[in-house]
Amino acid sequence: GTREKALSISIIVSEDLAILKLLRLYFVMRRIPAGIVNTNVSLERIPDDFAYGILLMNREINHRIVDKFTISQIIFYDVSTSYKKDLDFIQFISRQQASPQISIYRLLTKNSLETELFIKTTMPPKPETQKEAEKEN
């Protein structure tokens, strides 16, 4: 219901600390609790009384702090160098969750190099026979 939604926690993942800082400012301005998991700046950290909102972090899977929270969704803000890294990240976050039903989202810029990179890293190579059939048509 509404109460569950109000207390949900989302993780936004980006390798770019500058992006995480901008996103944190945006959420704080909108009065949505947000903090950066892996930062040395105390102001940017997750507040001590954090109960719901946005956790901002990179793909490092050594942050035990996420184990304290029930995660409702993971949003990948950028593309990783390897799809396996993202799968490992999802597995790491899911391992301690009571309900493994975490929604996964990925933001991709349409018609961009990012989209091409994502397709290349996630799609299995086409079999040779299919490539030859495509050449004939």
C-alpha angles and dihedrals in degrees: 000000000000095000093056091050092049091054097044122126124214128193119214113197125204133151090213112086090195089059091049090051092050092047091050091053091049093052094044089051088052089050093246112139109245138162140173112244097204106041133116093208108098094208091058096047125104108280115250091239093049109147103151140003134066131342111197117201149143125246096271107126100207100087106113091180090086089064089072092063139063105236118211100181145005119212118194106209095186141019120266124225087246132027089217089065089059092047090050089050092051090048091050093051093044097049096081098034120115090214114037090201099112117156113230122207131179124198112216128174109235116246092006137130086248091063092048090049091050092050091048094050096045106036122082114235115267117254114254093243091058091050091052091049090052091052091056094053 
